[in-house]
Amino acid sequence: MSAGDSVPAARPRSRLSGRILRAYGLALVLVAVWIIFAALTSGVFLEPRNFSNLIRQTAVTGVLSVGMVMVIITGQIDLSVGSLLGMAGMAAVLVQVAWHWGLVPSLLTAVAVGILIGALQGALTAHLGVPSFIVTLGGLLGWRGVAKGISGGNTYPTEVAGFKALGQSYLPSNAGYALMVLAAVSLVWLVIHRNRVRKRHDLQPWSAAGMALRIVGPSILIVAFVVALNAYAGVPVPVLIFVVVALLGAFLTQQTTFGRHLYAIGGNVEAARLSGINIRAHVLATFCILGALTGIAAVIYTARVGSAGPDAGLLLELDAIAACVIGGASLMGGRGTVLGACLGALFMASLDNGMSLKNVPDFIQDIVKGGILVTAVALDMVGRRWD
């Protein structure tokens, strides 16, 4: 078995083409959903104002999904992120209301709460062996209770203008176009650099078509999104935060030894252990990363609505998990990408936005999203049988 122990660690590279094809497939499905909603709403769905709101809605779920996909890759799960988001957002606002803390201390409070809770839940899972499902299911109830307790069941408005701006402001159009050019140039450089690295390590270099697939499609999306957002008020600051988080998450999972170890753990935990990977440290680290990103998502969410309430973030954990699974992550571990999770988050936000525009009853929306989640998991299980 020793000869095959290293196979899971190589999985991210060997299946790269398959992941890109799945990402393009999901993107095509997403476009189809947009066309359907545009037709059903007489074009309102794709109007600049609604499109801007849609992308802003995606930011919170997207940031959560970046951290969630890392946890899922290792074969774990976190059901508490919605409640933790509400608790972290409440803590950030309460330090403003009670002690009149400024922007930076408020931000650090939210992130610190997320990291501490993530470390606690990760330690219970990694070191005590308590299943993450049970630990975080308890957290789903417990952290919501803490949020209600420290707030007295009341809703508090944000007091710091800079804090609120993080969820409600926009970049100037020129800044948006500058970022667009920078992103496109960076993408080209990254693809060329990675292809050179493959050659240097005696790996099969990508063909011209393969490189074009990695450059042209994403570049078109970058240009289209910036142009569409500038057509309304500019690139929303929450979206910029989301993009930065996604890029860092993609780099961490695809370009570092830590990321390869995550795939190895999820693919075959015993083989990873025999290979010398510190399973406990990696699992703990993923929960801490998710906790930190939950704190960032809490800031975006709280700033966007302008207040912190005890029920903030309700059921967001299900949206984040669904986004990861729809984006190609397997709840069995060992499979998933940040790009797929981000596309999945956009897909979930599109469903919410489109159905809300059509005044679809809440219970129907819940049924649709639940059915999509079950279908995605079922397709993943079927796909595994054919691997």
C-alpha positions in Angstrom: 0.0 0.0 0.0 3.0 2.2 0.5 3.4 2.8 -3.3 -0.1 4.2 -3.5 -0.1 6.3 -0.3 1.1 9.4 -2.2 -1.7 9.3 -4.8 -4.2 11.5 -2.9 -1.6 14.3 -2.6 -1.2 14.4 -6.4 -4.9 14.5 -7.0 -5.2 18.3 -7.3 -2.8 18.3 -10.3 -3.9 15.1 -12.1 -7.6 16.1 -12.2 -7.1 19.8 -13.0 -8.6 19.5 -16.4 -11.7 17.8 -15.0 -12.2 20.5 -12.4 -11.9 23.2 -15.1 -14.5 21.4 -17.2 -16.8 21.1 -14.2 -16.3 24.8 -13.5 -17.2 25.7 -17.1 -20.2 23.4 -16.9 -21.4 25.1 -13.7 -20.9 28.5 -15.3 -23.0 27.5 -18.3 -25.8 26.3 -15.9 -25.5 29.7 -14.1 -25.9 31.6 -17.3 -28.9 29.5 -18.2 -30.5 30.3 -14.8 -29.8 34.0 -15.4 -31.5 33.9 -18.8 -34.5 32.1 -17.3 -34.9 34.6 -14.5 -34.3 37.5 -16.9 -37.2 36.2 -19.1 -39.5 35.6 -16.1 -38.8 39.1 -14.7 -39.0 41.0 -18.0 -35.3 41.8 -17.8 -35.3 43.2 -14.3 -33.0 40.4 -13.1 -30.1 41.5 -15.3 -30.6 45.2 -14.8 -27.4 46.9 -13.5 -29.0 47.7 -10.1 -30.2 44.2 -9.4 -27.1 42.7 -10.8 -25.1 44.8 -8.3 -27.3 43.7 -5.5 -26.9 40.1 -6.5 -23.1 40.3 -6.4 -23.3 42.0 -3.0 -25.5 39.2 -1.7 -23.0 36.7 -3.0 -20.1 38.2 -1.0 -21.2 36.9 2.4 -21.9 33.3 1.2 -18.9 33.4 -1.0 -16.5 34.3 1.9 -18.0 31.6 4.0 -17.7 29.1 1.2 -14.0 29.7 0.7 -13.4 28.5 4.3 -16.1 25.9 4.2 -14.6 24.1 1.2 -11.3 23.7 3.0 -13.0 22.0 5.9 -15.0 19.8 3.5 -11.9 18.8 1.6 -10.5 17.3 4.8 -13.6 15.3 5.2 -15.1 17.5 8.0 -18.1 19.8 8.2 -19.1 22.9 10.0 -22.8 23.5 10.7 -22.2 26.5 13.0 -21.0 29.2 10.7 -24.4 30.9 10.4 -24.8 31.2 14.2 -21.1 32.2 14.6 -21.6 34.9 12.0 -24.4 36.3 14.0 -22.4 36.1 17.2 -19.3 37.7 15.7 -21.3 40.5 14.1 -23.1 41.2 17.4 -19.8 41.3 19.3 -18.3 43.8 16.7 -21.3 46.2 17.1 -21.6 45.8 20.9 -18.0 47.1 21.4 -19.0 50.1 19.4 -22.2 50.7 21.4 -20.8 49.9 24.9 -17.2 51.1 24.7 -17.3 53.3 21.6 -14.5 51.4 19.9 -13.5 52.5 16.4 -13.2 50.7 13.1 -10.1 48.6 13.5 -10.9 47.3 17.0 -14.4 46.4 15.8 -13.0 44.4 12.9 -10.5 42.7 15.1 -13.2 41.7 17.5 -15.3 40.0 14.9 -12.3 38.1 13.4 -10.9 37.2 16.9 -14.2 35.8 17.9 -14.3 33.7 14.8 -10.8 32.4 15.2 -11.3 31.5 18.9 -14.5 29.6 18.2 -13.0 27.9 15.2 -10.0 26.9 17.3 -12.3 25.5 20.0 -14.4 23.5 17.6 -11.3 22.3 15.6 -9.6 21.2 18.8 -12.6 19.2 19.9 -12.7 17.5 16.5 -8.9 17.0 15.9 -7.7 16.3 19.4 -10.6 14.8 21.3 -12.0 12.9 18.3 -15.6 14.3 18.6 -17.2 14.2 15.2 -17.3 17.6 13.6 -20.9 17.1 12.8 -21.8 16.9 16.5 -19.4 19.6 17.6 -20.7 22.2 15.1 -24.3 21.1 15.5 -23.9 22.0 19.1 -22.3 25.3 18.0 -25.2 26.0 15.7 -27.4 26.1 18.8 -24.9 27.4 21.3 -23.5 30.4 19.5 -27.0 31.5 18.5 -27.9 31.4 22.2 -24.8 33.4 23.1 -25.7 36.1 20.6 -29.2 36.3 22.1 -27.8 36.4 25.6 -25.2 39.2 25.1 -27.7 41.3 23.1 -30.7 40.7 25.4 -32.6 39.8 22.3 -32.3 43.3 20.9 -31.0 44.7 17.6 -28.2 47.3 17.7 -27.3 49.7 14.9 -23.7 50.2 13.8 -22.2 53.4 15.1 -18.9 53.6 13.2 -19.4 55.1 9.7 -16.3 53.4 8.3 -17.6 50.0 9.5 -20.9 50.5 7.7 -19.0 51.6 4.6 -17.4 48.2 4.3 -20.8 46.7 3.4 -22.5 49.6 1.6 -19.9 51.6 -0.4 -18.6 51.3 -3.9 -15.3 51.8 -5.7 -15.0 54.6 -8.2 -15.4 53.5 -11.8 -11.8 54.2 -12.7 -10.6 52.1 -9.8 -12.8 49.3 -10.9 -11.3 49.4 -14.4 -7.8 49.6 -13.0 -8.5 46.5 -11.0 -10.0 44.8 -14.0 -6.8 45.3 -16.0 -4.6 44.2 -13.1 -6.7 41.1 -12.6 -6.5 40.1 -16.3 -2.7 40.7 -16.5 -2.2 38.7 -13.2 -4.3 35.9 -14.7 -2.1 35.7 -17.8 1.1 35.8 -15.8 -0.2 33.1 -13.4 -1.1 30.7 -16.1 2.2 31.2 -17.9 4.1 30.8 -14.6 2.3 27.6 -13.7 3.0 26.1 -17.1 6.7 26.9 -16.7 6.7 25.2 -13.3 5.1 22.1 -14.8 7.8 21.9 -17.4 10.5 22.5 -14.7 9.1 19.6 -12.7 8.9 17.3 -15.8 5.1 17.4 -15.8 3.1 17.4 -18.9 2.8 21.1 -20.0 -0.6 22.4 -20.9 -1.4 22.6 -24.6 -2.2 25.9 -26.3 -5.9 25.1 -26.1 -5.5 24.3 -22.4 -3.8 27.6 -21.7 -6.4 29.5 -23.7 -9.2 27.7 -21.7 -7.6 29.0 -18.5 -7.1 32.5 -19.7 -9.9 33.5 -22.2 -12.9 32.4 -20.2 -11.9 33.9 -16.8 -10.7 37.1 -18.6 -14.1 37.5 -20.3 -15.9 37.1 -17.0 -13.6 39.7 -15.3 -14.3 42.3 -17.9 -18.1 41.5 -18.1 -18.5 41.7 -14.3 -16.6 45.0 -13.9 -18.4 46.6 -16.8 -21.8 45.5 -15.5 -21.0 46.7 -12.0 -19.7 50.1 -13.2 -22.9 50.5 -15.1 -24.7 51.0 -11.8 -22.5 52.5 -9.1 -19.2 50.7 -9.3 -17.6 47.6 -7.8 -19.1 47.1 -4.3 -16.5 47.0 -1.5 -17.9 43.7 -0.2 -17.3 42.2 -3.6 -13.7 43.4 -3.6 -13.2 41.8 -0.1 -14.7 38.6 -1.4 -12.5 38.5 -4.5 -9.3 39.0 -2.3 -10.4 36.2 0.0 -11.1 33.9 -2.9 -7.7 34.6 -4.5 -5.9 33.9 -1.2 -8.0 30.8 -0.7 -7.3 29.5 -4.2 -3.5 30.2 -3.7 -3.5 28.4 -0.4 -5.3 25.3 -1.6 -3.7 24.9 -5.0 -0.2 26.4 -4.7 1.1 25.4 -1.3 2.1 22.2 0.5 -0.6 22.9 3.1 -3.2 22.8 0.4 -1.9 19.5 -1.1 -2.0 18.0 2.4 -5.6 18.9 2.8 -6.5 16.9 -0.3 -4.3 14.1 0.9 -6.1 14.0 4.2 -9.6 14.0 2.6 -8.6 11.4 0.0 -7.1 8.9 2.4 -6.5 9.9 6.0 -4.6 6.8 6.9 -2.2 7.1 3.9 -1.8 10.8 4.8 -0.9 9.9 8.4 1.6 7.3 7.2 3.2 9.9 4.9 4.0 12.0 7.9 1.2 14.6 7.6 0.1 16.1 10.9 -3.6 15.4 10.6 -4.6 17.1 13.8 -2.7 20.3 13.0 -4.2 20.6 9.6 -7.8 19.9 10.7 -7.4 22.5 13.5 -5.9 25.0 11.0 -8.9 24.6 8.6 -11.4 25.3 11.4 -9.4 28.4 12.4 -9.3 29.6 8.8 -13.0 29.1 8.5 -13.5 30.9 11.8 -11.5 33.9 10.6 -13.4 34.1 7.3 -16.7 33.8 9.2 -15.6 36.9 11.2 -14.9 38.7 7.9 -18.3 37.6 6.6 -19.9 38.8 9.8 -18.4 42.3 9.2 -19.7 42.4 5.6 -23.2 41.1 6.6 -23.6 43.4 9.6 -22.2 46.4 7.7 -24.5 45.8 4.8 -27.7 45.7 6.9 -26.5 48.4 9.2 -27.2 46.6 12.4 -26.6 43.4 14.4 -29.5 41.2 15.5 -29.7 38.0 17.4 -31.1 36.1 14.3 -28.5 37.4 11.8 -27.0 34.7 9.6 -29.8 32.2 10.1 -29.3 29.1 7.9 -26.3 30.7 6.1 -24.4 27.5 6.9 -26.7 25.6 4.6 -26.1 28.1 1.8 -22.3 27.8 2.3 -22.4 24.0 2.3 -24.7 23.9 -0.7 -22.4 26.3 -2.6 -19.4 24.0 -2.0 -21.3 20.8 -3.0 -22.8 22.5 -6.1 -19.3 23.7 -7.0 -17.9 20.2 -7.0 -16.8 19.5 -3.5 -17.5 16.1 -2.1 -18.8 15.6 1.5 -16.7 12.5 1.6 -13.6 14.7 1.4 -10.6 14.9 -1.0 -12.4 16.9 -3.7 -13.4 20.6 -4.1 -12.0 23.9 -5.3 -12.3 27.5 -4.2 -13.4 28.5 -7.7 -16.2 25.9 -7.7 -17.3 27.1 -4.2 -17.5 30.7 -5.4 -19.5 29.8 -8.5 -21.8 27.7 -6.2 -22.2 30.7 -3.9 -23.2 32.9 -6.9 -25.6 30.1 -8.0 -27.3 30.1 -4.6 -27.5 33.9 -4.5 -29.0 33.9 -8.0 -31.7 31.5 -6.9 -32.5 33.6 -3.9 -32.5 36.9 -5.8 -34.5 35.5 -8.8 -37.2 33.8 -6.7 -37.5 36.9 -4.5 -38.1 39.1 -7.6 -40.8 36.7 -8.7 -42.3 36.8 -5.2 -42.0 33.0 -4.8 -43.2 32.0 -1.3 -40.5 31.3 1.3 -41.5 27.7 1.7 -41.1 27.1 -2.1 -37.7 28.7 -2.0 -36.6 26.4 0.8 -37.9 23.3 -1.0 -36.1 24.3 -4.2 -32.7 24.9 -2.4 -33.1 21.7 -0.4 -33.8 19.7 -3.5 -30.8 21.2 -5.3 -28.5 20.3 -2.4 -29.7 16.7 -2.3 -29.4 16.4 -6.1 -25.9 17.8 -6.0 -24.8 15.2 -3.3 -26.5 12.4 -5.2 -24.7 13.3 -8.4 -21.4 13.4 -6.5 -22.0 9.9 -5.2 -22.9 8.6 -8.7 -19.8 10.3 -10.1 -17.6 8.6 -7.5 -18.8 5.2 -8.6 -17.6 6.0 -12.2 -14.2 7.4 -11.0 
